[in-house]
């Protein structure tokens, strides 16, 4: 399986995008100085992930995402609604780390 990231140019701005892949992983999300909440990853890329959760998240909030076998990773909630959301990682994950959580 090969997973790749790419740069897209949008006018004068460079916008990083990375191909997302279905994921199967349970993790925990903890807002800075807050409580932890279990989340289920739905997709993942080097630059972010999708998740589902019973706990509502506030767009723009910063949190730590703890994936199995990985140190807590800093992320920002970029969207949330109806029990699902998306995170943007503060630093990209290495492609080998992403492949570890890809479903199948």
Chimera marker file (.cmm) of the C-alpha trace (Angstrom):
<marker_set name="trace">
<marker id="1" x="0.000" y="0.000" z="0.000" r="1" g="1" b="0" radius="0.5"/>
<marker id="2" x="1.352" y="3.418" z="-0.904" r="1" g="1" b="0" radius="0.5"/>
<marker id="3" x="0.138" y="6.598" z="0.766" r="1" g="1" b="0" radius="0.5"/>
<marker id="4" x="1.303" y="9.978" z="-0.461" r="1" g="1" b="0" radius="0.5"/>
<marker id="5" x="0.960" y="13.624" z="0.432" r="1" g="1" b="0" radius="0.5"/>
<marker id="6" x="0.937" y="16.454" z="-2.088" r="1" g="1" b="0" radius="0.5"/>
<marker id="7" x="0.989" y="20.233" z="-2.286" r="1" g="1" b="0" radius="0.5"/>
<marker id="8" x="-1.756" y="22.108" z="-4.083" r="1" g="1" b="0" radius="0.5"/>
<marker id="9" x="-1.424" y="25.699" z="-5.219" r="1" g="1" b="0" radius="0.5"/>
<marker id="10" x="-4.443" y="27.916" z="-4.771" r="1" g="1" b="0" radius="0.5"/>
<marker id="11" x="-3.731" y="31.366" z="-6.201" r="1" g="1" b="0" radius="0.5"/>
<marker id="12" x="-0.922" y="32.922" z="-4.181" r="1" g="1" b="0" radius="0.5"/>
<marker id="13" x="-1.349" y="30.542" z="-1.269" r="1" g="1" b="0" radius="0.5"/>
<marker id="14" x="0.101" y="27.089" z="-0.934" r="1" g="1" b="0" radius="0.5"/>
<marker id="15" x="-2.312" y="24.724" z="0.759" r="1" g="1" b="0" radius="0.5"/>
<marker id="16" x="-1.142" y="21.364" z="2.032" r="1" g="1" b="0" radius="0.5"/>
<marker id="17" x="-3.464" y="18.464" z="1.483" r="1" g="1" b="0" radius="0.5"/>
<marker id="18" x="-2.896" y="14.809" z="2.113" r="1" g="1" b="0" radius="0.5"/>
<marker id="19" x="-4.829" y="11.843" z="0.875" r="1" g="1" b="0" radius="0.5"/>
<marker id="20" x="-7.080" y="10.441" z="3.591" r="1" g="1" b="0" radius="0.5"/>
<marker id="21" x="-7.557" y="6.735" z="4.135" r="1" g="1" b="0" radius="0.5"/>
<marker id="22" x="-10.184" y="4.826" z="6.115" r="1" g="1" b="0" radius="0.5"/>
<marker id="23" x="-8.910" y="4.146" z="9.624" r="1" g="1" b="0" radius="0.5"/>
<marker id="24" x="-9.684" y="1.708" z="12.392" r="1" g="1" b="0" radius="0.5"/>
<marker id="25" x="-8.308" y="2.881" z="15.702" r="1" g="1" b="0" radius="0.5"/>
<marker id="26" x="-9.575" y="3.885" z="19.086" r="1" g="1" b="0" radius="0.5"/>
<marker id="27" x="-7.877" y="6.866" z="20.632" r="1" g="1" b="0" radius="0.5"/>
<marker id="28" x="-8.414" y="9.435" z="23.339" r="1" g="1" b="0" radius="0.5"/>
<marker id="29" x="-8.710" y="13.177" z="22.920" r="1" g="1" b="0" radius="0.5"/>
<marker id="30" x="-7.848" y="15.542" z="25.757" r="1" g="1" b="0" radius="0.5"/>
<marker id="31" x="-8.346" y="19.254" z="25.577" r="1" g="1" b="0" radius="0.5"/>
<marker id="32" x="-5.431" y="21.162" z="27.100" r="1" g="1" b="0" radius="0.5"/>
<marker id="33" x="-5.958" y="21.060" z="30.877" r="1" g="1" b="0" radius="0.5"/>
<marker id="34" x="-9.172" y="19.103" z="30.341" r="1" g="1" b="0" radius="0.5"/>
<marker id="35" x="-10.628" y="15.631" z="30.635" r="1" g="1" b="0" radius="0.5"/>
<marker id="36" x="-10.078" y="12.792" z="28.202" r="1" g="1" b="0" radius="0.5"/>
<marker id="37" x="-12.744" y="11.424" z="25.871" r="1" g="1" b="0" radius="0.5"/>
<marker id="38" x="-12.603" y="8.214" z="23.841" r="1" g="1" b="0" radius="0.5"/>
<marker id="39" x="-12.818" y="8.780" z="20.079" r="1" g="1" b="0" radius="0.5"/>
<marker id="40" x="-12.936" y="6.442" z="17.109" r="1" g="1" b="0" radius="0.5"/>
<marker id="41" x="-10.834" y="7.355" z="14.072" r="1" g="1" b="0" radius="0.5"/>
<marker id="42" x="-12.773" y="7.194" z="10.807" r="1" g="1" b="0" radius="0.5"/>
<marker id="43" x="-9.967" y="8.288" z="8.468" r="1" g="1" b="0" radius="0.5"/>
<marker id="44" x="-6.368" y="9.456" z="8.695" r="1" g="1" b="0" radius="0.5"/>
<marker id="45" x="-3.656" y="11.241" z="6.727" r="1" g="1" b="0" radius="0.5"/>
<marker id="46" x="-0.259" y="12.719" z="7.518" r="1" g="1" b="0" radius="0.5"/>
<marker id="47" x="-1.896" y="16.079" z="8.294" r="1" g="1" b="0" radius="0.5"/>
<marker id="48" x="-5.111" y="15.168" z="10.098" r="1" g="1" b="0" radius="0.5"/>
<marker id="49" x="-7.859" y="12.694" z="10.807" r="1" g="1" b="0" radius="0.5"/>
<marker id="50" x="-11.597" y="12.271" z="11.025" r="1" g="1" b="0" radius="0.5"/>
<marker id="51" x="-13.217" y="10.936" z="14.181" r="1" g="1" b="0" radius="0.5"/>
<marker id="52" x="-16.487" y="10.116" z="15.849" r="1" g="1" b="0" radius="0.5"/>
<marker id="53" x="-17.313" y="10.822" z="19.491" r="1" g="1" b="0" radius="0.5"/>
<marker id="54" x="-20.192" y="11.152" z="21.947" r="1" g="1" b="0" radius="0.5"/>
<marker id="55" x="-18.607" y="14.319" z="23.369" r="1" g="1" b="0" radius="0.5"/>
<marker id="56" x="-19.147" y="17.595" z="21.483" r="1" g="1" b="0" radius="0.5"/>
<marker id="57" x="-16.000" y="19.428" z="20.402" r="1" g="1" b="0" radius="0.5"/>
<marker id="58" x="-15.593" y="23.154" z="19.792" r="1" g="1" b="0" radius="0.5"/>
<marker id="59" x="-14.151" y="24.147" z="16.406" r="1" g="1" b="0" radius="0.5"/>
<marker id="60" x="-10.801" y="25.851" z="16.868" r="1" g="1" b="0" radius="0.5"/>
<marker id="61" x="-10.028" y="24.163" z="20.177" r="1" g="1" b="0" radius="0.5"/>
<marker id="62" x="-6.621" y="22.574" z="20.686" r="1" g="1" b="0" radius="0.5"/>
<marker id="63" x="-6.264" y="19.072" z="22.074" r="1" g="1" b="0" radius="0.5"/>
<marker id="64" x="-3.946" y="16.129" z="22.522" r="1" g="1" b="0" radius="0.5"/>
<marker id="65" x="-4.793" y="13.020" z="20.497" r="1" g="1" b="0" radius="0.5"/>
<marker id="66" x="-3.435" y="9.795" z="21.990" r="1" g="1" b="0" radius="0.5"/>
<marker id="67" x="-3.292" y="7.010" z="19.404" r="1" g="1" b="0" radius="0.5"/>
<marker id="68" x="-2.316" y="3.484" z="20.513" r="1" g="1" b="0" radius="0.5"/>
<marker id="69" x="1.464" y="3.148" z="20.594" r="1" g="1" b="0" radius="0.5"/>
<marker id="70" x="2.119" y="6.836" z="19.858" r="1" g="1" b="0" radius="0.5"/>
<marker id="71" x="2.911" y="9.761" z="22.135" r="1" g="1" b="0" radius="0.5"/>
<marker id="72" x="0.070" y="12.300" z="22.477" r="1" g="1" b="0" radius="0.5"/>
<marker id="73" x="-0.097" y="14.422" z="19.312" r="1" g="1" b="0" radius="0.5"/>
<marker id="74" x="-1.175" y="18.062" z="19.247" r="1" g="1" b="0" radius="0.5"/>
<marker id="75" x="-4.163" y="18.816" z="17.012" r="1" g="1" b="0" radius="0.5"/>
<marker id="76" x="-6.852" y="21.439" z="16.350" r="1" g="1" b="0" radius="0.5"/>
<marker id="77" x="-10.551" y="20.722" z="15.812" r="1" g="1" b="0" radius="0.5"/>
<marker id="78" x="-11.318" y="22.039" z="12.311" r="1" g="1" b="0" radius="0.5"/>
<marker id="79" x="-14.943" y="20.915" z="12.104" r="1" g="1" b="0" radius="0.5"/>
<marker id="80" x="-17.508" y="19.114" z="14.234" r="1" g="1" b="0" radius="0.5"/>
<marker id="81" x="-21.166" y="18.162" z="13.846" r="1" g="1" b="0" radius="0.5"/>
<marker id="82" x="-23.557" y="15.295" z="14.597" r="1" g="1" b="0" radius="0.5"/>
<marker id="83" x="-21.010" y="13.263" z="16.541" r="1" g="1" b="0" radius="0.5"/>
<marker id="84" x="-18.275" y="13.482" z="13.900" r="1" g="1" b="0" radius="0.5"/>
<marker id="85" x="-15.368" y="15.836" z="13.417" r="1" g="1" b="0" radius="0.5"/>
<marker id="86" x="-12.015" y="16.512" z="11.855" r="1" g="1" b="0" radius="0.5"/>
<marker id="87" x="-8.625" y="17.324" z="13.332" r="1" g="1" b="0" radius="0.5"/>
<marker id="88" x="-5.608" y="19.061" z="11.809" r="1" g="1" b="0" radius="0.5"/>
<marker id="89" x="-2.307" y="17.939" z="13.315" r="1" g="1" b="0" radius="0.5"/>
<marker id="90" x="0.118" y="20.604" z="14.560" r="1" g="1" b="0" radius="0.5"/>
<marker id="91" x="2.929" y="18.548" z="12.993" r="1" g="1" b="0" radius="0.5"/>
<marker id="92" x="2.483" y="15.981" z="10.252" r="1" g="1" b="0" radius="0.5"/>
<marker id="93" x="2.684" y="12.319" z="11.143" r="1" g="1" b="0" radius="0.5"/>
<marker id="94" x="5.315" y="10.251" z="9.380" r="1" g="1" b="0" radius="0.5"/>
<marker id="95" x="3.790" y="8.202" z="6.566" r="1" g="1" b="0" radius="0.5"/>
<marker id="96" x="4.788" y="4.939" z="8.298" r="1" g="1" b="0" radius="0.5"/>
<marker id="97" x="2.799" y="5.998" z="11.366" r="1" g="1" b="0" radius="0.5"/>
<marker id="98" x="-0.248" y="6.742" z="9.203" r="1" g="1" b="0" radius="0.5"/>
<marker id="99" x="-0.024" y="3.324" z="7.545" r="1" g="1" b="0" radius="0.5"/>
<marker id="100" x="-0.189" y="1.713" z="11.003" r="1" g="1" b="0" radius="0.5"/>
<marker id="101" x="-3.751" y="2.992" z="11.539" r="1" g="1" b="0" radius="0.5"/>
<marker id="102" x="-5.172" y="2.524" z="8.024" r="1" g="1" b="0" radius="0.5"/>
<marker id="103" x="-8.084" y="0.056" z="8.011" r="1" g="1" b="0" radius="0.5"/>
<marker id="104" x="-7.557" y="-3.315" z="6.418" r="1" g="1" b="0" radius="0.5"/>
<link id1="1" id2="2" r="1" g="1" b="0" radius="0.2"/>
<link id1="2" id2="3" r="1" g="1" b="0" radius="0.2"/>
<link id1="3" id2="4" r="1" g="1" b="0" radius="0.2"/>
<link id1="4" id2="5" r="1" g="1" b="0" radius="0.2"/>
<link id1="5" id2="6" r="1" g="1" b="0" radius="0.2"/>
<link id1="6" id2="7" r="1" g="1" b="0" radius="0.2"/>
<link id1="7" id2="8" r="1" g="1" b="0" radius="0.2"/>
<link id1="8" id2="9" r="1" g="1" b="0" radius="0.2"/>
<link id1="9" id2="10" r="1" g="1" b="0" radius="0.2"/>
<link id1="10" id2="11" r="1" g="1" b="0" radius="0.2"/>
<link id1="11" id2="12" r="1" g="1" b="0" radius="0.2"/>
<link id1="12" id2="13" r="1" g="1" b="0" radius="0.2"/>
<link id1="13" id2="14" r="1" g="1" b="0" radius="0.2"/>
<link id1="14" id2="15" r="1" g="1" b="0" radius="0.2"/>
<link id1="15" id2="16" r="1" g="1" b="0" radius="0.2"/>
<link id1="16" id2="17" r="1" g="1" b="0" radius="0.2"/>
<link id1="17" id2="18" r="1" g="1" b="0" radius="0.2"/>
<link id1="18" id2="19" r="1" g="1" b="0" radius="0.2"/>
<link id1="19" id2="20" r="1" g="1" b="0" radius="0.2"/>
<link id1="20" id2="21" r="1" g="1" b="0" radius="0.2"/>
<link id1="21" id2="22" r="1" g="1" b="0" radius="0.2"/>
<link id1="22" id2="23" r="1" g="1" b="0" radius="0.2"/>
<link id1="23" id2="24" r="1" g="1" b="0" radius="0.2"/>
<link id1="24" id2="25" r="1" g="1" b="0" radius="0.2"/>
<link id1="25" id2="26" r="1" g="1" b="0" radius="0.2"/>
<link id1="26" id2="27" r="1" g="1" b="0" radius="0.2"/>
<link id1="27" id2="28" r="1" g="1" b="0" radius="0.2"/>
<link id1="28" id2="29" r="1" g="1" b="0" radius="0.2"/>
<link id1="29" id2="30" r="1" g="1" b="0" radius="0.2"/>
<link id1="30" id2="31" r="1" g="1" b="0" radius="0.2"/>
<link id1="31" id2="32" r="1" g="1" b="0" radius="0.2"/>
<link id1="32" id2="33" r="1" g="1" b="0" radius="0.2"/>
<link id1="33" id2="34" r="1" g="1" b="0" radius="0.2"/>
<link id1="34" id2="35" r="1" g="1" b="0" radius="0.2"/>
<link id1="35" id2="36" r="1" g="1" b="0" radius="0.2"/>
<link id1="36" id2="37" r="1" g="1" b="0" radius="0.2"/>
<link id1="37" id2="38" r="1" g="1" b="0" radius="0.2"/>
<link id1="38" id2="39" r="1" g="1" b="0" radius="0.2"/>
<link id1="39" id2="40" r="1" g="1" b="0" radius="0.2"/>
<link id1="40" id2="41" r="1" g="1" b="0" radius="0.2"/>
<link id1="41" id2="42" r="1" g="1" b="0" radius="0.2"/>
<link id1="42" id2="43" r="1" g="1" b="0" radius="0.2"/>
<link id1="43" id2="44" r="1" g="1" b="0" radius="0.2"/>
<link id1="44" id2="45" r="1" g="1" b="0" radius="0.2"/>
<link id1="45" id2="46" r="1" g="1" b="0" radius="0.2"/>
<link id1="46" id2="47" r="1" g="1" b="0" radius="0.2"/>
<link id1="47" id2="48" r="1" g="1" b="0" radius="0.2"/>
<link id1="48" id2="49" r="1" g="1" b="0" radius="0.2"/>
<link id1="49" id2="50" r="1" g="1" b="0" radius="0.2"/>
<link id1="50" id2="51" r="1" g="1" b="0" radius="0.2"/>
<link id1="51" id2="52" r="1" g="1" b="0" radius="0.2"/>
<link id1="52" id2="53" r="1" g="1" b="0" radius="0.2"/>
<link id1="53" id2="54" r="1" g="1" b="0" radius="0.2"/>
<link id1="54" id2="55" r="1" g="1" b="0" radius="0.2"/>
<link id1="55" id2="56" r="1" g="1" b="0" radius="0.2"/>
<link id1="56" id2="57" r="1" g="1" b="0" radius="0.2"/>
<link id1="57" id2="58" r="1" g="1" b="0" radius="0.2"/>
<link id1="58" id2="59" r="1" g="1" b="0" radius="0.2"/>
<link id1="59" id2="60" r="1" g="1" b="0" radius="0.2"/>
<link id1="60" id2="61" r="1" g="1" b="0" radius="0.2"/>
<link id1="61" id2="62" r="1" g="1" b="0" radius="0.2"/>
<link id1="62" id2="63" r="1" g="1" b="0" radius="0.2"/>
<link id1="63" id2="64" r="1" g="1" b="0" radius="0.2"/>
<link id1="64" id2="65" r="1" g="1" b="0" radius="0.2"/>
<link id1="65" id2="66" r="1" g="1" b="0" radius="0.2"/>
<link id1="66" id2="67" r="1" g="1" b="0" radius="0.2"/>
<link id1="67" id2="68" r="1" g="1" b="0" radius="0.2"/>
<link id1="68" id2="69" r="1" g="1" b="0" radius="0.2"/>
<link id1="69" id2="70" r="1" g="1" b="0" radius="0.2"/>
<link id1="70" id2="71" r="1" g="1" b="0" radius="0.2"/>
<link id1="71" id2="72" r="1" g="1" b="0" radius="0.2"/>
<link id1="72" id2="73" r="1" g="1" b="0" radius="0.2"/>
<link id1="73" id2="74" r="1" g="1" b="0" radius="0.2"/>
<link id1="74" id2="75" r="1" g="1" b="0" radius="0.2"/>
<link id1="75" id2="76" r="1" g="1" b="0" radius="0.2"/>
<link id1="76" id2="77" r="1" g="1" b="0" radius="0.2"/>
<link id1="77" id2="78" r="1" g="1" b="0" radius="0.2"/>
<link id1="78" id2="79" r="1" g="1" b="0" radius="0.2"/>
<link id1="79" id2="80" r="1" g="1" b="0" radius="0.2"/>
<link id1="80" id2="81" r="1" g="1" b="0" radius="0.2"/>
<link id1="81" id2="82" r="1" g="1" b="0" radius="0.2"/>
<link id1="82" id2="83" r="1" g="1" b="0" radius="0.2"/>
<link id1="83" id2="84" r="1" g="1" b="0" radius="0.2"/>
<link id1="84" id2="85" r="1" g="1" b="0" radius="0.2"/>
<link id1="85" id2="86" r="1" g="1" b="0" radius="0.2"/>
<link id1="86" id2="87" r="1" g="1" b="0" radius="0.2"/>
<link id1="87" id2="88" r="1" g="1" b="0" radius="0.2"/>
<link id1="88" id2="89" r="1" g="1" b="0" radius="0.2"/>
<link id1="89" id2="90" r="1" g="1" b="0" radius="0.2"/>
<link id1="90" id2="91" r="1" g="1" b="0" radius="0.2"/>
<link id1="91" id2="92" r="1" g="1" b="0" radius="0.2"/>
<link id1="92" id2="93" r="1" g="1" b="0" radius="0.2"/>
<link id1="93" id2="94" r="1" g="1" b="0" radius="0.2"/>
<link id1="94" id2="95" r="1" g="1" b="0" radius="0.2"/>
<link id1="95" id2="96" r="1" g="1" b="0" radius="0.2"/>
<link id1="96" id2="97" r="1" g="1" b="0" radius="0.2"/>
<link id1="97" id2="98" r="1" g="1" b="0" radius="0.2"/>
<link id1="98" id2="99" r="1" g="1" b="0" radius="0.2"/>
<link id1="99" id2="100" r="1" g="1" b="0" radius="0.2"/>
<link id1="100" id2="101" r="1" g="1" b="0" radius="0.2"/>
<link id1="101" id2="102" r="1" g="1" b="0" radius="0.2"/>
<link id1="102" id2="103" r="1" g="1" b="0" radius="0.2"/>
<link id1="103" id2="104" r="1" g="1" b="0" radius="0.2"/>
</marker_set>
